[in-house]
Amino acid sequence: MSGSTTELAWFKSSYSGSQGDDCVEIAIAEEAVHIRDSKDLSRSPFAVGREGWQRFVLFASDR
């Protein structure tokens, strides 16, 4: 799950605040889903496999 994240199309979470706070963004690539905190771009994004992301979304939507 390596490679540059600069070419990815990032999408802001619909649950992120509208005032620019609590901004989580994801970018979906062929092999992984990349996640970053858009209010702190000094932190590197991290990636999870698509299957792991799917399990997380199912878990979170069940809450």
CHARMM-style PDB file with segment names, atoms N, HN, CA, C and O in Angstrom:
ATOM      1  N   MET     1       0.834  -1.189   0.000  1.00  0.00      PROA
ATOM      2  CA  MET     1       0.000   0.000   0.000  1.00  0.00      PROA
ATOM      3  C   MET     1       0.873   1.246   0.000  1.00  0.00      PROA
ATOM      4  O   MET     1       0.655   2.177   0.775  1.00  0.00      PROA
ATOM      5  N   SER     2       1.825   1.245  -0.847  1.00  0.00      PROA
ATOM      6  HN  SER     2       2.002   0.489  -1.477  1.00  0.00      PROA
ATOM      7  CA  SER     2       2.711   2.396  -0.918  1.00  0.00      PROA
ATOM      8  C   SER     2       2.377   3.222  -2.142  1.00  0.00      PROA
ATOM      9  O   SER     2       1.445   2.921  -2.888  1.00  0.00      PROA
ATOM     10  N   GLY     3       3.157   4.265  -2.328  1.00  0.00      PROA
ATOM     11  HN  GLY     3       3.913   4.509  -1.721  1.00  0.00      PROA
ATOM     12  CA  GLY     3       2.934   5.136  -3.462  1.00  0.00      PROA
ATOM     13  C   GLY     3       2.563   6.530  -2.999  1.00  0.00      PROA
ATOM     14  O   GLY     3       2.323   6.767  -1.815  1.00  0.00      PROA
ATOM     15  N   SER     4       2.522   7.428  -3.933  1.00  0.00      PROA
ATOM     16  HN  SER     4       2.717   7.236  -4.894  1.00  0.00      PROA
ATOM     17  CA  SER     4       2.233   8.823  -3.620  1.00  0.00      PROA
ATOM     18  C   SER     4       0.748   9.042  -3.376  1.00  0.00      PROA
ATOM     19  O   SER     4      -0.100   8.493  -4.079  1.00  0.00      PROA
ATOM     20  N   THR     5       0.449   9.848  -2.373  1.00  0.00      PROA
ATOM     21  HN  THR     5       1.138  10.294  -1.802  1.00  0.00      PROA
ATOM     22  CA  THR     5      -0.948  10.189  -2.103  1.00  0.00      PROA
ATOM     23  C   THR     5      -1.318  11.541  -2.692  1.00  0.00      PROA
ATOM     24  O   THR     5      -2.447  11.999  -2.513  1.00  0.00      PROA
ATOM     25  N   THR     6      -0.384  12.196  -3.396  1.00  0.00      PROA
ATOM     26  HN  THR     6       0.533  11.824  -3.541  1.00  0.00      PROA
ATOM     27  CA  THR     6      -0.683  13.527  -3.932  1.00  0.00      PROA
ATOM     28  C   THR     6      -1.622  13.476  -5.121  1.00  0.00      PROA
ATOM     29  O   THR     6      -2.323  14.454  -5.384  1.00  0.00      PROA
ATOM     30  N   GLU     7      -1.659  12.369  -5.849  1.00  0.00      PROA
ATOM     31  HN  GLU     7      -1.089  11.575  -5.635  1.00  0.00      PROA
ATOM     32  CA  GLU     7      -2.522  12.266  -7.022  1.00  0.00      PROA
ATOM     33  C   GLU     7      -3.919  11.754  -6.692  1.00  0.00      PROA
ATOM     34  O   GLU     7      -4.772  11.678  -7.576  1.00  0.00      PROA
ATOM     35  N   LEU     8      -4.159  11.409  -5.453  1.00  0.00      PROA
ATOM     36  HN  LEU     8      -3.466  11.471  -4.735  1.00  0.00      PROA
ATOM     37  CA  LEU     8      -5.446  10.836  -5.076  1.00  0.00      PROA
ATOM     38  C   LEU     8      -6.543  11.891  -5.021  1.00  0.00      PROA
ATOM     39  O   LEU     8      -6.272  13.064  -4.763  1.00  0.00      PROA
ATOM     40  N   ALA     9      -7.778  11.473  -5.263  1.00  0.00      PROA
ATOM     41  HN  ALA     9      -7.998  10.520  -5.472  1.00  0.00      PROA
ATOM     42  CA  ALA     9      -8.948  12.350  -5.137  1.00  0.00      PROA
ATOM     43  C   ALA     9      -9.485  12.196  -3.721  1.00  0.00      PROA
ATOM     44  O   ALA     9     -10.070  11.167  -3.384  1.00  0.00      PROA
ATOM     45  N   TRP    10      -9.288  13.213  -2.893  1.00  0.00      PROA
ATOM     46  HN  TRP    10      -8.813  14.049  -3.166  1.00  0.00      PROA
ATOM     47  CA  TRP    10      -9.688  13.174  -1.487  1.00  0.00      PROA
ATOM     48  C   TRP    10     -11.127  13.644  -1.332  1.00  0.00      PROA
ATOM     49  O   TRP    10     -11.556  14.587  -1.996  1.00  0.00      PROA
ATOM     50  N   PHE    11     -11.868  12.980  -0.449  1.00  0.00      PROA
ATOM     51  HN  PHE    11     -11.520  12.214   0.091  1.00  0.00      PROA
ATOM     52  CA  PHE    11     -13.261  13.318  -0.168  1.00  0.00      PROA
ATOM     53  C   PHE    11     -13.431  13.556   1.325  1.00  0.00      PROA
ATOM     54  O   PHE    11     -12.978  12.759   2.146  1.00  0.00      PROA
ATOM     55  N   LYS    12     -14.079  14.643   1.664  1.00  0.00      PROA
ATOM     56  HN  LYS    12     -14.447  15.290   0.996  1.00  0.00      PROA
ATOM     57  CA  LYS    12     -14.315  14.975   3.066  1.00  0.00      PROA
ATOM     58  C   LYS    12     -15.478  14.142   3.597  1.00  0.00      PROA
ATOM     59  O   LYS    12     -16.473  13.931   2.904  1.00  0.00      PROA
ATOM     60  N   SER    13     -15.344  13.682   4.810  1.00  0.00      PROA
ATOM     61  HN  SER    13     -14.536  13.854   5.374  1.00  0.00      PROA
ATOM     62  CA  SER    13     -16.408  12.917   5.453  1.00  0.00      PROA
ATOM     63  C   SER    13     -17.655  13.763   5.607  1.00  0.00      PROA
ATOM     64  O   SER    13     -17.569  14.946   5.937  1.00  0.00      PROA
ATOM     65  N   SER    14     -18.814  13.168   5.373  1.00  0.00      PROA
ATOM     66  HN  SER    14     -18.885  12.207   5.105  1.00  0.00      PROA
ATOM     67  CA  SER    14     -20.075  13.893   5.557  1.00  0.00      PROA
ATOM     68  C   SER    14     -20.324  14.207   7.022  1.00  0.00      PROA
ATOM     69  O   SER    14     -21.180  15.035   7.335  1.00  0.00      PROA
ATOM     70  N   TYR    15     -19.599  13.567   7.923  1.00  0.00      PROA
ATOM     71  HN  TYR    15     -18.904  12.894   7.668  1.00  0.00      PROA
ATOM     72  CA  TYR    15     -19.736  13.829   9.357  1.00  0.00      PROA
ATOM     73  C   TYR    15     -18.762  14.891   9.851  1.00  0.00      PROA
ATOM     74  O   TYR    15     -18.809  15.266  11.023  1.00  0.00      PROA
ATOM     75  N   SER    16     -17.885  15.381   8.987  1.00  0.00      PROA
ATOM     76  HN  SER    16     -17.847  15.077   8.036  1.00  0.00      PROA
ATOM     77  CA  SER    16     -16.947  16.416   9.389  1.00  0.00      PROA
ATOM     78  C   SER    16     -17.686  17.729   9.587  1.00  0.00      PROA
ATOM     79  O   SER    16     -18.703  17.987   8.943  1.00  0.00      PROA
ATOM     80  N   GLY    17     -17.174  18.541  10.469  1.00  0.00      PROA
ATOM     81  HN  GLY    17     -16.348  18.331  10.993  1.00  0.00      PROA
ATOM     82  CA  GLY    17     -17.798  19.823  10.756  1.00  0.00      PROA
ATOM     83  C   GLY    17     -17.768  20.755   9.562  1.00  0.00      PROA
ATOM     84  O   GLY    17     -16.847  20.686   8.749  1.00  0.00      PROA
ATOM     85  N   SER    18     -18.752  21.619   9.442  1.00  0.00      PROA
ATOM     86  HN  SER    18     -19.501  21.675  10.102  1.00  0.00      PROA
ATOM     87  CA  SER    18     -18.819  22.555   8.316  1.00  0.00      PROA
ATOM     88  C   SER    18     -17.948  23.783   8.535  1.00  0.00      PROA
ATOM     89  O   SER    18     -17.798  24.594   7.621  1.00  0.00      PROA
ATOM     90  N   GLN    19     -17.372  23.942   9.723  1.00  0.00      PROA
ATOM     91  HN  GLN    19     -17.494  23.284  10.466  1.00  0.00      PROA
ATOM     92  CA  GLN    19     -16.537  25.098  10.033  1.00  0.00      PROA
ATOM     93  C   GLN    19     -15.047  24.813   9.827  1.00  0.00      PROA
ATOM     94  O   GLN    19     -14.202  25.606  10.239  1.00  0.00      PROA
ATOM     95  N   GLY    20     -14.726  23.689   9.194  1.00  0.00      PROA
ATOM     96  HN  GLY    20     -15.413  23.044   8.859  1.00  0.00      PROA
ATOM     97  CA  GLY    20     -13.336  23.346   8.963  1.00  0.00      PROA
ATOM     98  C   GLY    20     -12.713  22.554  10.100  1.00  0.00      PROA
ATOM     99  O   GLY    20     -11.512  22.284  10.084  1.00  0.00      PROA
ATOM    100  N   ASP    21     -13.509  22.184  11.073  1.00  0.00      PROA
ATOM    101  HN  ASP    21     -14.484  22.404  11.086  1.00  0.00      PROA
ATOM    102  CA  ASP    21     -12.998  21.392  12.184  1.00  0.00      PROA
ATOM    103  C   ASP    21     -13.371  19.923  11.985  1.00  0.00      PROA
ATOM    104  O   ASP    21     -14.263  19.605  11.198  1.00  0.00      PROA
ATOM    105  N   ASP    22     -12.704  19.054  12.680  1.00  0.00      PROA
ATOM    106  HN  ASP    22     -11.979  19.311  13.319  1.00  0.00      PROA
ATOM    107  CA  ASP    22     -12.997  17.616  12.618  1.00  0.00      PROA
ATOM    108  C   ASP    22     -13.047  17.099  11.185  1.00  0.00      PROA
ATOM    109  O   ASP    22     -13.979  16.383  10.818  1.00  0.00      PROA
ATOM    110  N   CYS    23     -12.068  17.450  10.381  1.00  0.00      PROA
ATOM    111  HN  CYS    23     -11.311  18.032  10.679  1.00  0.00      PROA
ATOM    112  CA  CYS    23     -12.096  17.079   8.968  1.00  0.00      PROA
ATOM    113  C   CYS    23     -11.319  15.798   8.711  1.00  0.00      PROA
ATOM    114  O   CYS    23     -10.090  15.774   8.774  1.00  0.00      PROA
ATOM    115  N   VAL    24     -12.044  14.756   8.426  1.00  0.00      PROA
ATOM    116  HN  VAL    24     -13.042  14.776   8.375  1.00  0.00      PROA
ATOM    117  CA  VAL    24     -11.455  13.496   8.019  1.00  0.00      PROA
ATOM    118  C   VAL    24     -11.737  13.353   6.536  1.00  0.00      PROA
ATOM    119  O   VAL    24     -12.866  13.537   6.080  1.00  0.00      PROA
ATOM    120  N   GLU    25     -10.695  13.022   5.794  1.00  0.00      PROA
ATOM    121  HN  GLU    25      -9.779  12.873   6.164  1.00  0.00      PROA
ATOM    122  CA  GLU    25     -10.839  12.825   4.362  1.00  0.00      PROA
ATOM    123  C   GLU    25     -10.346  11.433   4.000  1.00  0.00      PROA
ATOM    124  O   GLU    25      -9.438  10.891   4.631  1.00  0.00      PROA
ATOM    125  N   ILE    26     -10.961  10.872   2.975  1.00  0.00      PROA
ATOM    126  HN  ILE    26     -11.698  11.312   2.462  1.00  0.00      PROA
ATOM    127  CA  ILE    26     -10.528   9.577   2.458  1.00  0.00      PROA
ATOM    128  C   ILE    26     -10.295   9.691   0.961  1.00  0.00      PROA
ATOM    129  O   ILE    26     -10.853  10.552   0.282  1.00  0.00      PROA
ATOM    130  N   ALA    27      -9.458   8.800   0.476  1.00  0.00      PROA
ATOM    131  HN  ALA    27      -9.004   8.100   1.027  1.00  0.00      PROA
ATOM    132  CA  ALA    27      -9.217   8.672  -0.959  1.00  0.00      PROA
ATOM    133  C   ALA    27      -9.183   7.178  -1.252  1.00  0.00      PROA
ATOM    134  O   ALA    27      -8.451   6.420  -0.618  1.00  0.00      PROA
ATOM    135  N   ILE    28      -9.982   6.778  -2.215  1.00  0.00      PROA
ATOM    136  HN  ILE    28     -10.577   7.394  -2.731  1.00  0.00      PROA
ATOM    137  CA  ILE    28     -10.092   5.362  -2.541  1.00  0.00      PROA
ATOM    138  C   ILE    28      -9.176   5.051  -3.716  1.00  0.00      PROA
ATOM    139  O   ILE    28      -9.295   5.637  -4.791  1.00  0.00      PROA
ATOM    140  N   ALA    29      -8.273   4.128  -3.489  1.00  0.00      PROA
ATOM    141  HN  ALA    29      -8.177   3.651  -2.615  1.00  0.00      PROA
ATOM    142  CA  ALA    29      -7.368   3.658  -4.536  1.00  0.00      PROA
ATOM    143  C   ALA    29      -7.678   2.195  -4.818  1.00  0.00      PROA
ATOM    144  O   ALA    29      -8.472   1.571  -4.114  1.00  0.00      PROA
ATOM    145  N   GLU    30      -7.055   1.663  -5.839  1.00  0.00      PROA
ATOM    146  HN  GLU    30      -6.410   2.170  -6.411  1.00  0.00      PROA
ATOM    147  CA  GLU    30      -7.337   0.281  -6.231  1.00  0.00      PROA
ATOM    148  C   GLU    30      -7.053  -0.708  -5.107  1.00  0.00      PROA
ATOM    149  O   GLU    30      -7.835  -1.630  -4.875  1.00  0.00      PROA
ATOM    150  N   GLU    31      -5.931  -0.518  -4.407  1.00  0.00      PROA
ATOM    151  HN  GLU    31      -5.295   0.231  -4.595  1.00  0.00      PROA
ATOM    152  CA  GLU    31      -5.525  -1.499  -3.413  1.00  0.00      PROA
ATOM    153  C   GLU    31      -5.844  -1.107  -1.976  1.00  0.00      PROA
ATOM    154  O   GLU    31      -5.741  -1.944  -1.078  1.00  0.00      PROA
ATOM    155  N   ALA    32      -6.228   0.145  -1.735  1.00  0.00      PROA
ATOM    156  HN  ALA    32      -6.311   0.825  -2.464  1.00  0.00      PROA
ATOM    157  CA  ALA    32      -6.412   0.591  -0.355  1.00  0.00      PROA
ATOM    158  C   ALA    32      -7.296   1.829  -0.279  1.00  0.00      PROA
ATOM    159  O   ALA    32      -7.584   2.478  -1.284  1.00  0.00      PROA
ATOM    160  N   VAL    33      -7.712   2.131   0.933  1.00  0.00      PROA
ATOM    161  HN  VAL    33      -7.478   1.603   1.750  1.00  0.00      PROA
ATOM    162  CA  VAL    33      -8.405   3.388   1.229  1.00  0.00      PROA
ATOM    163  C   VAL    33      -7.450   4.198   2.095  1.00  0.00      PROA
ATOM    164  O   VAL    33      -6.987   3.730   3.135  1.00  0.00      PROA
ATOM    165  N   HSD    34      -7.163   5.413   1.657  1.00  0.00      PROA
ATOM    166  HN  HSD    34      -7.539   5.794   0.812  1.00  0.00      PROA
ATOM    167  CA  HSD    34      -6.244   6.299   2.364  1.00  0.00      PROA
ATOM    168  C   HSD    34      -7.071   7.254   3.228  1.00  0.00      PROA
ATOM    169  O   HSD    34      -8.135   7.716   2.816  1.00  0.00      PROA
ATOM    170  N   ILE    35      -6.570   7.541   4.425  1.00  0.00      PROA
ATOM    171  HN  ILE    35      -5.705   7.166   4.760  1.00  0.00      PROA
ATOM    172  CA  ILE    35      -7.291   8.387   5.380  1.00  0.00      PROA
ATOM    173  C   ILE    35      -6.331   9.460   5.866  1.00  0.00      PROA
ATOM    174  O   ILE    35      -5.161   9.184   6.132  1.00  0.00      PROA
ATOM    175  N   ARG    36      -6.837  10.701   5.983  1.00  0.00      PROA
ATOM    176  HN  ARG    36      -7.787  10.926   5.767  1.00  0.00      PROA
ATOM    177  CA  ARG    36      -6.006  11.788   6.511  1.00  0.00      PROA
ATOM    178  C   ARG    36      -6.853  12.767   7.297  1.00  0.00      PROA
ATOM    179  O   ARG    36      -8.074  12.826   7.152  1.00  0.00      PROA
ATOM    180  N   ASP    37      -6.171  13.534   8.131  1.00  0.00      PROA
ATOM    181  HN  ASP    37      -5.180  13.486   8.248  1.00  0.00      PROA
ATOM    182  CA  ASP    37      -6.767  14.622   8.903  1.00  0.00      PROA
ATOM    183  C   ASP    37      -6.452  15.900   8.142  1.00  0.00      PROA
ATOM    184  O   ASP    37      -5.315  16.370   8.181  1.00  0.00      PROA
ATOM    185  N   SER    38      -7.424  16.468   7.456  1.00  0.00      PROA
ATOM    186  HN  SER    38      -8.348  16.086   7.424  1.00  0.00      PROA
ATOM    187  CA  SER    38      -7.146  17.599   6.561  1.00  0.00      PROA
ATOM    188  C   SER    38      -6.799  18.882   7.301  1.00  0.00      PROA
ATOM    189  O   SER    38      -6.284  19.819   6.690  1.00  0.00      PROA
ATOM    190  N   LYS    39      -7.066  18.949   8.591  1.00  0.00      PROA
ATOM    191  HN  LYS    39      -7.485  18.188   9.088  1.00  0.00      PROA
ATOM    192  CA  LYS    39      -6.687  20.159   9.325  1.00  0.00      PROA
ATOM    193  C   LYS    39      -5.260  20.080   9.854  1.00  0.00      PROA
ATOM    194  O   LYS    39      -4.754  21.056  10.408  1.00  0.00      PROA
ATOM    195  N   ASP    40      -4.606  18.936   9.693  1.00  0.00      PROA
ATOM    196  HN  ASP    40      -5.017  18.143   9.243  1.00  0.00      PROA
ATOM    197  CA  ASP    40      -3.218  18.763  10.103  1.00  0.00      PROA
ATOM    198  C   ASP    40      -2.479  17.957   9.041  1.00  0.00      PROA
ATOM    199  O   ASP    40      -2.212  16.769   9.219  1.00  0.00      PROA
ATOM    200  N   LEU    41      -2.154  18.618   7.942  1.00  0.00      PROA
ATOM    201  HN  LEU    41      -2.371  19.583   7.798  1.00  0.00      PROA
ATOM    202  CA  LEU    41      -1.507  17.934   6.820  1.00  0.00      PROA
ATOM    203  C   LEU    41      -0.042  17.612   7.089  1.00  0.00      PROA
ATOM    204  O   LEU    41       0.609  16.983   6.255  1.00  0.00      PROA
ATOM    205  N   SER    42       0.496  18.032   8.246  1.00  0.00      PROA
ATOM    206  HN  SER    42      -0.033  18.543   8.924  1.00  0.00      PROA
ATOM    207  CA  SER    42       1.858  17.640   8.596  1.00  0.00      PROA
ATOM    208  C   SER    42       1.901  16.168   8.990  1.00  0.00      PROA
ATOM    209  O   SER    42       2.968  15.553   8.980  1.00  0.00      PROA
ATOM    210  N   ARG    43       0.757  15.605   9.334  1.00  0.00      PROA
ATOM    211  HN  ARG    43      -0.109  16.105   9.342  1.00  0.00      PROA
ATOM    212  CA  ARG    43       0.680  14.179   9.644  1.00  0.00      PROA
ATOM    213  C   ARG    43       0.488  13.410   8.340  1.00  0.00      PROA
ATOM    214  O   ARG    43      -0.284  13.808   7.468  1.00  0.00      PROA
ATOM    215  N   SER    44       1.196  12.325   8.236  1.00  0.00      PROA
ATOM    216  HN  SER    44       1.823  12.001   8.944  1.00  0.00      PROA
ATOM    217  CA  SER    44       1.084  11.502   7.033  1.00  0.00      PROA
ATOM    218  C   SER    44      -0.253  10.769   7.013  1.00  0.00      PROA
ATOM    219  O   SER    44      -0.733  10.323   8.055  1.00  0.00      PROA
ATOM    220  N   PRO    45      -0.857  10.642   5.827  1.00  0.00      PROA
ATOM    221  CA  PRO    45      -2.063   9.822   5.720  1.00  0.00      PROA
ATOM    222  C   PRO    45      -1.691   8.363   5.992  1.00  0.00      PROA
ATOM    223  O   PRO    45      -0.528   7.975   5.877  1.00  0.00      PROA
ATOM    224  N   PHE    46      -2.674   7.581   6.345  1.00  0.00      PROA
ATOM    225  HN  PHE    46      -3.618   7.896   6.438  1.00  0.00      PROA
ATOM    226  CA  PHE    46      -2.429   6.152   6.471  1.00  0.00      PROA
ATOM    227  C   PHE    46      -3.417   5.423   5.584  1.00  0.00      PROA
ATOM    228  O   PHE    46      -4.408   6.002   5.140  1.00  0.00      PROA
ATOM    229  N   ALA    47      -3.152   4.167   5.329  1.00  0.00      PROA
ATOM    230  HN  ALA    47      -2.347   3.697   5.690  1.00  0.00      PROA
ATOM    231  CA  ALA    47      -3.985   3.399   4.412  1.00  0.00      PROA
ATOM    232  C   ALA    47      -4.390   2.089   5.067  1.00  0.00      PROA
ATOM    233  O   ALA    47      -3.656   1.515   5.872  1.00  0.00      PROA
ATOM    234  N   VAL    48      -5.569   1.639   4.701  1.00  0.00      PROA
ATOM    235  HN  VAL    48      -6.165   2.105   4.047  1.00  0.00      PROA
ATOM    236  CA  VAL    48      -6.055   0.324   5.117  1.00  0.00      PROA
ATOM    237  C   VAL    48      -6.522  -0.404   3.861  1.00  0.00      PROA
ATOM    238  O   VAL    48      -6.918   0.221   2.877  1.00  0.00      PROA
ATOM    239  N   GLY    49      -6.471  -1.709   3.909  1.00  0.00      PROA
ATOM    240  HN  GLY    49      -6.150  -2.216   4.709  1.00  0.00      PROA
ATOM    241  CA  GLY    49      -6.968  -2.497   2.790  1.00  0.00      PROA
ATOM    242  C   GLY    49      -8.461  -2.269   2.603  1.00  0.00      PROA
ATOM    243  O   GLY    49      -9.169  -1.903   3.542  1.00  0.00      PROA
ATOM    244  N   ARG    50      -8.921  -2.485   1.400  1.00  0.00      PROA
ATOM    245  HN  ARG    50      -8.346  -2.782   0.638  1.00  0.00      PROA
ATOM    246  CA  ARG    50     -10.338  -2.239   1.105  1.00  0.00      PROA
ATOM    247  C   ARG    50     -11.250  -3.124   1.946  1.00  0.00      PROA
ATOM    248  O   ARG    50     -12.326  -2.687   2.354  1.00  0.00      PROA
ATOM    249  N   GLU    51     -10.837  -4.364   2.212  1.00  0.00      PROA
ATOM    250  HN  GLU    51      -9.964  -4.720   1.881  1.00  0.00      PROA
ATOM    251  CA  GLU    51     -11.657  -5.252   3.043  1.00  0.00      PROA
ATOM    252  C   GLU    51     -11.733  -4.735   4.479  1.00  0.00      PROA
ATOM    253  O   GLU    51     -12.797  -4.771   5.097  1.00  0.00      PROA
ATOM    254  N   GLY    52     -10.617  -4.260   5.006  1.00  0.00      PROA
ATOM    255  HN  GLY    52      -9.752  -4.231   4.504  1.00  0.00      PROA
ATOM    256  CA  GLY    52     -10.610  -3.681   6.345  1.00  0.00      PROA
ATOM    257  C   GLY    52     -11.480  -2.439   6.424  1.00  0.00      PROA
ATOM    258  O   GLY    52     -12.182  -2.229   7.413  1.00  0.00      PROA
ATOM    259  N   TRP    53     -11.437  -1.614   5.384  1.00  0.00      PROA
ATOM    260  HN  TRP    53     -10.867  -1.785   4.580  1.00  0.00      PROA
ATOM    261  CA  TRP    53     -12.271  -0.409   5.344  1.00  0.00      PROA
ATOM    262  C   TRP    53     -13.753  -0.788   5.328  1.00  0.00      PROA
ATOM    263  O   TRP    53     -14.571  -0.177   6.015  1.00  0.00      PROA
ATOM    264  N   GLN    54     -14.078  -1.794   4.542  1.00  0.00      PROA
ATOM    265  HN  GLN    54     -13.413  -2.291   3.984  1.00  0.00      PROA
ATOM    266  CA  GLN    54     -15.474  -2.234   4.467  1.00  0.00      PROA
ATOM    267  C   GLN    54     -15.963  -2.721   5.837  1.00  0.00      PROA
ATOM    268  O   GLN    54     -17.086  -2.416   6.241  1.00  0.00      PROA
ATOM    269  N   ARG    55     -15.128  -3.470   6.542  1.00  0.00      PROA
ATOM    270  HN  ARG    55     -14.216  -3.718   6.214  1.00  0.00      PROA
ATOM    271  CA  ARG    55     -15.513  -3.930   7.886  1.00  0.00      PROA
ATOM    272  C   ARG    55     -15.694  -2.756   8.831  1.00  0.00      PROA
ATOM    273  O   ARG    55     -16.625  -2.753   9.636  1.00  0.00      PROA
ATOM    274  N   PHE    56     -14.805  -1.739   8.747  1.00  0.00      PROA
ATOM    275  HN  PHE    56     -14.048  -1.742   8.093  1.00  0.00      PROA
ATOM    276  CA  PHE    56     -14.938  -0.552   9.593  1.00  0.00      PROA
ATOM    277  C   PHE    56     -16.241   0.189   9.295  1.00  0.00      PROA
ATOM    278  O   PHE    56     -16.950   0.580  10.223  1.00  0.00      PROA
ATOM    279  N   VAL    57     -16.562   0.387   8.032  1.00  0.00      PROA
ATOM    280  HN  VAL    57     -15.986   0.070   7.279  1.00  0.00      PROA
ATOM    281  CA  VAL    57     -17.792   1.112   7.660  1.00  0.00      PROA
ATOM    282  C   VAL    57     -19.012   0.353   8.159  1.00  0.00      PROA
ATOM    283  O   VAL    57     -19.938   0.967   8.688  1.00  0.00      PROA
ATOM    284  N   LEU    58     -19.035  -0.966   8.004  1.00  0.00      PROA
ATOM    285  HN  LEU    58     -18.282  -1.464   7.574  1.00  0.00      PROA
ATOM    286  CA  LEU    58     -20.159  -1.751   8.504  1.00  0.00      PROA
ATOM    287  C   LEU    58     -20.283  -1.631  10.022  1.00  0.00      PROA
ATOM    288  O   LEU    58     -21.387  -1.504  10.552  1.00  0.00      PROA
ATOM    289  N   PHE    59     -19.148  -1.672  10.717  1.00  0.00      PROA
ATOM    290  HN  PHE    59     -18.251  -1.776  10.287  1.00  0.00      PROA
ATOM    291  CA  PHE    59     -19.151  -1.522  12.172  1.00  0.00      PROA
ATOM    292  C   PHE    59     -19.673  -0.143  12.579  1.00  0.00      PROA
ATOM    293  O   PHE    59     -20.526  -0.032  13.460  1.00  0.00      PROA
ATOM    294  N   ALA    60     -19.155   0.907  11.933  1.00  0.00      PROA
ATOM    295  HN  ALA    60     -18.462   0.816  11.218  1.00  0.00      PROA
ATOM    296  CA  ALA    60     -19.545   2.277  12.284  1.00  0.00      PROA
ATOM    297  C   ALA    60     -21.000   2.554  11.953  1.00  0.00      PROA
ATOM    298  O   ALA    60     -21.670   3.284  12.684  1.00  0.00      PROA
ATOM    299  N   SER    61     -21.498   1.989  10.871  1.00  0.00      PROA
ATOM    300  HN  SER    61     -20.954   1.397  10.277  1.00  0.00      PROA
ATOM    301  CA  SER    61     -22.893   2.254  10.481  1.00  0.00      PROA
ATOM    302  C   SER    61     -23.865   1.514  11.381  1.00  0.00      PROA
ATOM    303  O   SER    61     -25.058   1.818  11.393  1.00  0.00      PROA
ATOM    304  N   ASP    62     -23.367   0.549  12.129  1.00  0.00      PROA
ATOM    305  HN  ASP    62     -22.398   0.302  12.120  1.00  0.00      PROA
ATOM    306  CA  ASP    62     -24.212  -0.217  13.032  1.00  0.00      PROA
ATOM    307  C   ASP    62     -24.368   0.489  14.385  1.00  0.00      PROA
ATOM    308  O   ASP    62     -25.076  -0.009  15.260  1.00  0.00      PROA
ATOM    309  N   ARG    63     -23.728   1.617  14.558  1.00  0.00      PROA
ATOM    310  HN  ARG    63     -23.152   2.021  13.847  1.00  0.00      PROA
ATOM    311  CA  ARG    63     -23.753   2.361  15.830  1.00  0.00      PROA
ATOM    312  C   ARG    63     -24.862   3.362  15.868  1.00  0.00      PROA
ATOM    313  OT1 ARG    63     -25.022   4.069  16.863  1.00  0.00      PROA
TER     314      ARG     63
END
